[in-house]
Amino acid sequence: MRLAATAAAASPLVSCASLSPPWRSFTEGEAGTLAALCERLIPTDMDPGAAWAGVVNFLDIQLAGPYKKYRTTYRQGLAGVEQSSQILFGRALTQLSGAQRDDVLSAIEKGRAPGDAWRRLSSAQFFDLVLTHTMQGFYGDPRHGGNREEVSWRMLKLPYPPVRGRLRYDLTRPG
């Protein structure tokens, strides 16, 4: 009897927890498209790429704060990416091969992407914006939501960059 009462009491909490979306600024579809796009900009090779480094998380956090003015641009641009992908290959960007994704992104970068979505927004300017933000998320300080486990700094063999007012202490050595 106690087990049933405990389960009944806990079930509303479980239900509420599953209703909150994982993203602040994106839909699931937008986040997936952006992850596929960013992974082609900084792909995984012998080191993790943009998707593993948490670039989409970085952008999600920043679009909810300091980059808020770019929210509409990202919504329109990601819709344009999907529209171009559908026109060129008949499938969503996330369903394309790497080479096909590169073809879509190349058209976007050159300002020649097909689709009505690009009438309101320059595809080349959107590409430049995403590329800039992807690099910021990949190479920036992990405290901003990207560069998980300092992956880019380790790849470049950089020590932890000093930040004014923040000292890293090595507590393994005697003082």
MARBA-3410 file (N, C-alpha, C, O; in Angstrom, 1 decimal):
175
0.8,-1.2,0.0,0.0,0.0,0.0,0.9,1.3,0.0,0.6,2.2,-0.7 ~ 1.9,1.2,0.8,2.8,2.4,0.8,3.5,2.7,-0.5,3.6,3.8,-1.0 ~ 3.9,1.6,-1.2,4.5,1.8,-2.5,3.5,2.4,-3.5,4.0,3.3,-4.3 ~ 2.3,2.0,-3.5,1.3,2.6,-4.4,1.1,4.1,-4.1,1.0,4.9,-5.0 ~ 1.0,4.4,-2.8,0.8,5.8,-2.4,2.0,6.7,-2.8,1.9,7.8,-3.2
3.2,6.1,-2.6,4.5,6.9,-3.0,4.5,7.1,-4.5,4.8,8.2,-4.9 ~ 4.2,6.1,-5.3,4.2,6.2,-6.7,3.2,7.2,-7.2,3.4,8.0,-8.1 ~ 2.0,7.2,-6.6,0.9,8.1,-6.9,1.3,9.5,-6.6,1.0,10.5,-7.4 ~ 2.0,9.7,-5.5,2.4,11.1,-5.1,3.5,11.6,-6.0,3.6,12.8,-6.2 ~ 4.4,10.7,-6.4,5.6,11.1,-7.2,5.2,11.3,-8.7,5.9,12.0,-9.4
4.1,10.7,-9.2,3.8,10.7,-10.6,3.6,12.1,-11.1,4.0,12.4,-12.2 ~ 2.9,13.1,-10.4,2.8,14.4,-10.9,4.2,15.1,-11.1,4.4,15.9,-12.0 ~ 5.1,14.8,-10.2,6.4,15.4,-10.4,7.2,14.9,-11.6,7.8,15.6,-12.3 ~ 7.0,13.6,-11.8,7.6,13.0,-13.0,7.0,13.6,-14.3,7.8,13.9,-15.2 ~ 5.7,13.8,-14.3,5.1,14.3,-15.4,5.5,15.8,-15.7,5.7,16.1,-16.8
5.6,16.6,-14.7,6.0,18.0,-14.8,7.4,18.1,-15.3,7.7,18.9,-16.2 ~ 8.3,17.2,-14.9,9.7,17.3,-15.3,9.8,17.0,-16.8,10.7,17.6,-17.4 ~ 9.0,16.2,-17.3,9.2,15.8,-18.7,8.5,16.8,-19.6,8.8,16.8,-20.9 ~ 7.8,17.8,-19.1,7.1,18.8,-20.0,8.0,20.0,-20.3,7.8,20.7,-21.3 ~ 9.1,20.2,-19.5,9.9,21.4,-19.8,10.8,21.1,-20.9,11.5,20.1,-21.0
10.8,22.0,-21.9,11.7,21.8,-23.1,13.2,21.9,-22.7,13.5,22.7,-21.8 ~ 14.0,21.2,-23.4,15.4,21.3,-23.1,16.1,22.6,-23.6,17.2,22.9,-23.2 ~ 15.4,23.3,-24.4,16.1,24.5,-25.0,15.4,25.8,-24.5,14.2,25.8,-24.3 ~ 16.1,26.9,-24.4,15.6,28.2,-24.0,15.1,28.9,-25.3,14.1,29.6,-25.2 ~ 15.9,28.8,-26.4,15.7,29.7,-27.5,15.3,28.9,-28.8,14.8,29.5,-29.8
15.4,27.6,-28.8,15.2,26.8,-30.0,14.1,25.8,-29.8,13.8,25.4,-28.6 ~ 13.5,25.3,-30.9,12.6,24.2,-30.8,13.6,23.0,-31.0,14.7,23.1,-31.3 ~ 13.1,21.8,-30.8,13.9,20.6,-31.0,14.4,20.5,-32.4,15.6,20.2,-32.7 ~ 13.5,20.8,-33.4,13.9,20.8,-34.8,15.0,21.8,-35.1,16.0,21.5,-35.8 ~ 14.8,23.0,-34.6,15.8,24.0,-34.9,17.2,23.7,-34.3,18.2,23.9,-34.9
17.2,23.1,-33.1,18.4,22.7,-32.4,19.1,21.6,-33.2,20.3,21.6,-33.3 ~ 18.3,20.6,-33.7,18.9,19.6,-34.6,19.5,20.1,-35.8,20.6,19.7,-36.2 ~ 18.8,21.0,-36.5,19.3,21.6,-37.7,20.6,22.4,-37.4,21.6,22.3,-38.2 ~ 20.6,23.2,-36.4,21.8,23.9,-36.0,23.0,23.0,-35.6,24.1,23.3,-36.0 ~ 22.7,22.0,-34.9,23.8,21.0,-34.6,24.4,20.4,-35.9,25.6,20.3,-36.0
23.5,20.0,-36.8,24.0,19.5,-38.1,24.8,20.5,-38.9,25.9,20.2,-39.5 ~ 24.4,21.8,-38.8,25.1,22.8,-39.5,26.4,23.1,-38.9,27.5,23.2,-39.5 ~ 26.4,23.3,-37.5,27.7,23.6,-36.8,28.7,22.5,-36.9,29.9,22.7,-37.0 ~ 28.2,21.2,-36.9,29.2,20.1,-37.0,29.9,20.1,-38.4,31.0,19.5,-38.5 ~ 29.2,20.6,-39.4,29.9,20.7,-40.7,30.9,21.9,-40.7,31.9,21.9,-41.5
30.7,22.9,-39.9,31.6,24.1,-39.8,32.9,23.7,-39.1,34.0,24.0,-39.5 ~ 32.7,23.0,-38.0,33.8,22.5,-37.2,33.5,21.0,-36.9,33.0,20.6,-35.9 ~ 34.0,20.2,-37.9,33.6,18.8,-37.8,34.5,18.0,-36.9,35.6,18.4,-36.5 ~ 34.0,16.9,-36.4,34.8,15.9,-35.6,35.8,15.3,-36.6,35.4,14.8,-37.6 ~ 37.0,15.2,-36.1,38.0,14.5,-36.8,38.8,13.7,-35.7,38.1,12.9,-35.0
40.1,13.9,-35.5,40.7,13.2,-34.4,40.4,13.9,-33.1,40.7,13.4,-32.0 ~ 39.7,15.1,-33.2,39.3,15.8,-32.0,37.8,16.0,-32.2,37.2,16.0,-33.3 ~ 37.0,16.2,-31.0,35.6,16.4,-31.1,35.3,17.7,-31.9,36.1,18.6,-31.9 ~ 34.1,17.7,-32.5,33.7,18.9,-33.3,32.8,19.8,-32.5,32.6,19.6,-31.3 ~ 32.1,20.7,-33.2,31.3,21.7,-32.6,30.1,21.1,-31.9,29.7,21.6,-30.8
29.5,20.0,-32.5,28.3,19.4,-31.8,28.7,18.9,-30.4,28.0,19.2,-29.4 ~ 29.8,18.1,-30.4,30.2,17.5,-29.1,30.6,18.6,-28.1,30.3,18.5,-26.9 ~ 31.2,19.7,-28.6,31.7,20.7,-27.7,30.6,21.6,-27.1,30.9,22.4,-26.3 ~ 29.4,21.4,-27.6,28.2,22.1,-27.0,28.0,23.4,-27.6,27.4,24.3,-26.9 ~ 28.3,23.6,-28.9,28.1,24.9,-29.5,26.6,25.3,-29.5,26.3,26.5,-29.4
25.7,24.3,-29.8,24.3,24.6,-29.8,23.8,25.1,-28.4,23.0,26.0,-28.3 ~ 24.4,24.4,-27.4,24.0,24.9,-26.0,24.5,26.3,-25.8,23.8,27.1,-25.2 ~ 25.7,26.6,-26.2,26.3,28.0,-26.1,25.3,29.0,-26.8,24.9,30.0,-26.2 ~ 24.9,28.6,-28.0,24.0,29.6,-28.8,22.7,29.7,-28.1,22.1,30.8,-28.1 ~ 22.2,28.6,-27.6,20.9,28.6,-26.9,20.9,29.6,-25.7,20.0,30.4,-25.5
22.0,29.5,-24.9,22.1,30.3,-23.7,22.3,31.8,-24.2,21.7,32.7,-23.6 ~ 23.2,32.0,-25.2,23.4,33.4,-25.6,22.2,34.0,-26.2,22.0,35.2,-26.1 ~ 21.4,33.3,-27.0,20.2,33.8,-27.6,19.2,34.2,-26.6,18.2,35.0,-26.9 ~ 19.3,33.6,-25.4,18.3,33.9,-24.3,18.8,35.1,-23.5,18.1,35.7,-22.7 ~ 20.1,35.6,-23.8,20.7,36.7,-23.1,21.3,37.7,-24.0,20.5,38.4,-24.7
22.6,37.8,-24.1,23.3,38.8,-24.8,23.0,38.9,-26.3,23.1,39.9,-26.9 ~ 22.7,37.7,-26.9,22.5,37.7,-28.4,21.0,37.7,-28.7,20.6,37.3,-29.8 ~ 20.2,38.1,-27.8,18.7,38.1,-28.0,18.3,38.8,-29.3,17.3,38.3,-29.9 ~ 19.0,39.8,-29.7,18.6,40.5,-30.9,18.7,39.6,-32.2,18.2,40.0,-33.2 ~ 19.4,38.5,-32.1,19.6,37.6,-33.2,18.6,36.4,-33.2,18.6,35.6,-34.1
17.7,36.4,-32.3,16.7,35.3,-32.2,15.9,35.1,-33.5,15.8,34.0,-34.1 ~ 15.3,36.2,-34.0,14.5,36.2,-35.2,15.4,35.8,-36.4,14.9,35.0,-37.2 ~ 16.6,36.3,-36.4,17.5,35.9,-37.5,17.8,34.4,-37.5,17.8,33.8,-38.6 ~ 18.0,33.8,-36.3,18.2,32.4,-36.3,17.0,31.6,-36.7,17.1,30.6,-37.4 ~ 15.8,32.1,-36.2,14.6,31.4,-36.6,14.4,31.4,-38.1,14.1,30.3,-38.7
14.5,32.5,-38.7,14.3,32.7,-40.1,15.4,31.9,-40.9,15.1,31.2,-41.9 ~ 16.6,32.0,-40.4,17.8,31.4,-41.1,17.7,29.9,-41.0,17.9,29.2,-42.0 ~ 17.3,29.3,-39.9,17.2,27.9,-39.8,16.1,27.3,-40.6,16.1,26.2,-41.2 ~ 15.0,28.1,-40.7,13.9,27.7,-41.6,14.3,27.8,-43.0,14.0,26.9,-43.8 ~ 15.2,28.7,-43.3,15.7,28.8,-44.7,16.6,27.7,-45.0,16.6,27.1,-46.1
17.4,27.3,-44.0,18.3,26.1,-44.2,17.5,24.9,-44.5,17.8,24.1,-45.5 ~ 16.5,24.7,-43.8,15.6,23.5,-44.0,14.9,23.6,-45.4,14.8,22.6,-46.1 ~ 14.4,24.8,-45.7,13.8,24.9,-47.0,14.7,24.6,-48.1,14.4,24.0,-49.1 ~ 16.0,25.1,-48.0,17.0,24.9,-49.1,17.3,23.4,-49.2,17.4,22.8,-50.3 ~ 17.4,22.8,-48.0,17.7,21.3,-48.0,16.6,20.5,-48.7,16.9,19.6,-49.4
15.4,20.9,-48.4,14.2,20.2,-49.0,14.2,20.4,-50.5,13.9,19.5,-51.3 ~ 14.5,21.7,-51.0,14.5,22.0,-52.4,15.6,21.2,-53.1,15.4,20.6,-54.2 ~ 16.8,21.2,-52.5,18.0,20.6,-53.2,18.0,19.1,-53.1,18.3,18.4,-54.1 ~ 17.5,18.5,-52.0,17.7,17.1,-51.8,16.4,16.3,-51.3,16.4,15.1,-51.2 ~ 15.3,17.1,-51.1,14.0,16.5,-50.7,14.0,15.9,-49.3,13.1,15.1,-49.0
14.9,16.3,-48.5,15.0,15.8,-47.1,15.5,16.9,-46.2,16.1,17.9,-46.6 ~ 15.3,16.7,-44.9,15.8,17.7,-43.9,17.3,17.6,-43.8,17.9,16.6,-44.2 ~ 17.9,18.7,-43.4,19.4,18.7,-43.3,19.9,17.6,-42.5,21.0,17.0,-42.8 ~ 19.3,17.3,-41.4,19.8,16.2,-40.5,19.7,14.8,-41.1,20.4,13.9,-40.6 ~ 19.0,14.7,-42.2,18.9,13.4,-42.9,19.8,13.3,-44.1,19.8,12.2,-44.7
20.6,14.3,-44.3,21.5,14.3,-45.5,22.9,13.7,-45.1,23.3,13.7,-43.9 ~ 23.6,13.3,-46.1,25.0,12.8,-45.9,25.8,14.1,-45.7,25.4,15.2,-45.9 ~ 27.1,13.9,-45.3,28.0,15.0,-45.1,28.2,15.8,-46.3,28.2,17.0,-46.3 ~ 28.4,15.1,-47.4,28.6,15.8,-48.7,27.4,16.6,-49.1,27.5,17.8,-49.6 ~ 26.2,16.1,-48.9,25.0,16.8,-49.3,24.8,18.0,-48.3,24.4,19.1,-48.8
25.1,17.9,-47.1,25.1,19.0,-46.1,26.0,20.1,-46.6,25.7,21.3,-46.6 ~ 27.2,19.7,-47.0,28.2,20.7,-47.5,27.7,21.4,-48.7,27.9,22.6,-48.9 ~ 26.9,20.7,-49.6,26.4,21.4,-50.8,25.3,22.4,-50.4,25.3,23.5,-50.9 ~ 24.5,22.1,-49.4,23.5,23.0,-48.9,24.2,24.2,-48.3,23.9,25.4,-48.6 ~ 25.2,24.0,-47.5,25.9,25.1,-46.8,26.7,25.9,-47.8,26.8,27.2,-47.6
27.2,25.3,-48.8,28.0,26.1,-49.8,27.0,27.0,-50.5,27.4,28.2,-50.8 ~ 25.9,26.6,-50.9,24.9,27.5,-51.5,24.5,28.6,-50.6,24.3,29.8,-51.0 ~ 24.3,28.3,-49.3,24.0,29.3,-48.3,25.1,30.3,-48.2,24.9,31.6,-48.2 ~ 26.3,29.8,-48.1,27.5,30.7,-47.9,27.7,31.7,-49.1,28.0,32.8,-48.9 ~ 27.4,31.1,-50.3,27.6,32.0,-51.5,26.5,32.9,-51.8,26.5,33.7,-52.7
25.4,32.8,-51.0,24.2,33.7,-51.2,23.4,33.2,-52.3,22.6,33.9,-52.9 ~ 23.5,31.9,-52.7,22.7,31.3,-53.8,21.8,30.2,-53.4,21.4,29.4,-54.1 ~ 21.4,30.3,-52.1,20.5,29.2,-51.6,19.1,29.4,-52.1,18.6,30.5,-52.2 ~ 18.5,28.3,-52.5,17.1,28.3,-53.0,16.1,28.4,-51.9,16.4,28.0,-50.8 ~ 15.0,29.1,-52.2,13.9,29.1,-51.2,13.5,30.6,-50.9,14.3,31.5,-50.9
12.2,30.7,-50.6,11.6,32.0,-50.3,12.1,32.6,-49.0,12.1,33.8,-48.9 ~ 12.5,31.8,-48.1,13.0,32.2,-46.8,14.1,33.2,-46.9,14.3,34.1,-46.1 ~ 14.9,33.1,-48.0,16.1,33.9,-48.2,15.8,35.2,-48.8,16.7,36.0,-49.1 ~ 14.5,35.5,-49.1,14.1,36.9,-49.6,14.1,37.9,-48.4,14.4,39.1,-48.7 ~ 13.9,37.4,-47.2,13.8,38.3,-46.0,15.2,38.4,-45.4,15.4,39.4,-44.6
16.1,37.5,-45.7,17.4,37.4,-45.0,18.4,36.9,-46.0,18.2,36.0,-46.7 ~ 19.5,37.6,-46.0,20.6,37.1,-46.8,21.2,35.8,-46.3,21.6,35.7,-45.2 ~ 21.3,34.8,-47.2,21.8,33.5,-46.7,23.3,33.7,-46.4,23.8,33.0,-45.5 ~ 24.0,34.5,-47.2,25.4,34.7,-46.9,25.7,35.3,-45.6,26.6,35.0,-44.8 ~ 24.9,36.3,-45.2,25.0,37.0,-43.9,24.6,36.0,-42.8,25.3,36.1,-41.7
23.6,35.2,-43.0,23.2,34.2,-42.0,24.4,33.2,-41.8,24.7,32.9,-40.6 ~ 25.0,32.8,-42.9,26.1,31.9,-42.8,27.2,32.5,-42.0,27.8,31.8,-41.1 ~ 27.6,33.7,-42.3,28.7,34.4,-41.6,28.4,34.5,-40.1,29.3,34.4,-39.2 ~ 27.1,34.8,-39.7,26.7,35.0,-38.3,26.9,33.6,-37.6,27.4,33.6,-36.5 ~ 26.4,32.6,-38.2,26.5,31.2,-37.6,27.9,30.8,-37.5,28.3,30.2,-36.5
28.7,31.0,-38.5,30.1,30.7,-38.4,30.8,31.4,-37.3,31.6,30.8,-36.5 ~ 30.6,32.7,-37.2,31.2,33.5,-36.1,30.8,33.0,-34.8,31.6,32.8,-33.9 ~ 29.5,32.8,-34.6,29.0,32.3,-33.3,29.4,30.8,-33.0,29.7,30.5,-31.8 ~ 29.6,30.0,-34.0,30.1,28.7,-33.8,31.5,28.7,-33.3,31.9,28.0,-32.4 ~ 32.3,29.6,-33.9,33.7,29.7,-33.4,33.8,30.2,-32.0,34.6,29.8,-31.2
32.9,31.2,-31.7,32.9,31.7,-30.3,32.5,30.6,-29.3,33.1,30.5,-28.3 ~ 31.5,29.8,-29.7,31.1,28.7,-28.8,32.1,27.6,-28.7,32.3,26.9,-27.6 ~ 32.9,27.3,-29.8,33.9,26.3,-29.8,35.2,26.7,-29.1,35.7,25.9,-28.3 ~ 35.6,27.9,-29.3,36.9,28.3,-28.7,36.8,29.2,-27.5,37.8,29.4,-26.8 ~ 35.6,29.6,-27.1,35.4,30.5,-26.0,35.5,29.8,-24.6,35.8,28.6,-24.6
35.3,30.5,-23.6,35.4,30.0,-22.2,34.2,29.1,-22.0,33.0,29.4,-22.3 ~ 34.4,27.9,-21.4,33.3,26.9,-21.2,32.2,27.5,-20.2,31.1,27.0,-20.3 ~ 32.5,28.5,-19.5,31.5,29.1,-18.6,30.4,29.7,-19.3,29.4,30.1,-18.7 ~ 30.5,29.9,-20.6,29.5,30.5,-21.4,28.6,29.5,-22.1,27.7,29.8,-22.9 ~ 28.9,28.2,-21.9,28.0,27.1,-22.4,28.6,26.3,-23.5,27.9,25.3,-23.9
29.7,26.6,-24.1,30.3,25.8,-25.1,31.7,25.3,-24.7,32.0,25.3,-23.5 ~ 32.5,24.9,-25.6,33.8,24.4,-25.4,33.9,23.4,-24.2,34.6,23.5,-23.3 ~ 33.0,22.4,-24.3,32.8,21.4,-23.2,34.2,20.8,-22.9,35.0,20.4,-23.8 ~ 34.5,20.7,-21.7,35.7,20.1,-21.1,37.0,20.8,-21.8,38.0,20.1,-21.9 ~ 36.8,22.0,-22.2,37.9,22.8,-22.8,38.5,22.1,-24.0,39.7,22.1,-24.2
37.7,21.4,-24.8,38.1,20.6,-25.9,39.0,21.4,-26.9,40.0,20.8,-27.4 ~ 38.6,22.6,-27.2,39.3,23.3,-28.2,40.7,23.7,-27.7,41.7,23.8,-28.4 ~ 40.7,24.1,-26.4,42.0,24.5,-25.8,43.0,23.3,-25.7,44.2,23.5,-26.0 ~ 42.4,22.2,-25.4,43.3,21.0,-25.3,43.8,20.6,-26.7,44.9,20.2,-26.9 ~ 42.9,20.8,-27.7,43.3,20.5,-29.1,44.4,21.4,-29.5,45.3,20.9,-30.2
44.4,22.6,-29.1,45.4,23.6,-29.5,46.6,23.6,-28.5,47.6,24.3,-28.7 ~ 46.5,22.7,-27.5,47.5,22.6,-26.5,47.8,23.9,-25.7,48.9,24.3,-25.5 ~ 46.6,24.6,-25.5,46.7,25.9,-24.7,46.5,25.6,-23.3,45.6,24.8,-22.9 ~ 47.2,26.3,-22.4,46.9,26.2,-21.0,45.5,27.0,-20.8,45.1,27.7,-21.6 ~ 45.0,26.8,-19.6,43.7,27.5,-19.3,44.0,29.0,-19.4,44.9,29.5,-18.7
43.3,29.7,-20.3,43.6,31.1,-20.5,43.3,31.9,-19.2,42.2,31.7,-18.6 ~ 44.2,32.7,-18.8,43.9,33.5,-17.6,42.8,34.5,-17.8,42.7,35.2,-18.9 ~ 41.9,34.7,-16.9,40.9,35.7,-16.9,41.1,36.6,-15.7,41.2,36.1,-14.6 ~ 41.1,37.9,-16.0,41.3,38.8,-14.9,40.3,38.6,-13.8,39.1,38.5,-14.0 ~ 40.9,38.5,-12.6,40.1,38.3,-11.4,39.7,36.9,-11.1,39.0,36.6,-10.1
40.2,36.0,-11.9,39.9,34.5,-11.7,41.2,33.8,-11.7,41.9,33.7,-12.8 ~ 41.6,33.2,-10.6,42.8,32.5,-10.5,42.5,31.0,-10.4,41.5,30.6,-9.7 ~ 43.3,30.2,-11.1,43.1,28.7,-10.9,44.2,28.3,-10.0,45.4,28.6,-10.2 ~ 43.8,27.6,-9.0,44.7,27.1,-8.0,44.9,25.6,-8.2,44.0,24.9,-8.4 ~ 46.2,25.2,-8.1,46.5,23.8,-8.1,46.6,23.3,-6.7,47.6,23.5,-6.0
45.5,22.7,-6.2,45.4,22.2,-4.8,46.2,20.9,-4.6,46.2,20.5,-3.4 ~ 46.8,20.4,-5.6,47.5,19.1,-5.4,48.9,19.4,-5.0,49.6,18.5,-4.4 ~ 49.4,20.6,-5.1,50.8,21.0,-4.7,50.7,21.6,-3.3,49.8,22.4,-3.0 ~ 51.7,21.3,-2.5,51.7,22.0,-1.2,52.0,23.5,-1.4,52.8,23.9,-2.2 ~ 51.4,24.3,-0.6,51.4,25.8,-0.7,52.7,26.3,-0.3,53.0,27.5,-0.3
END
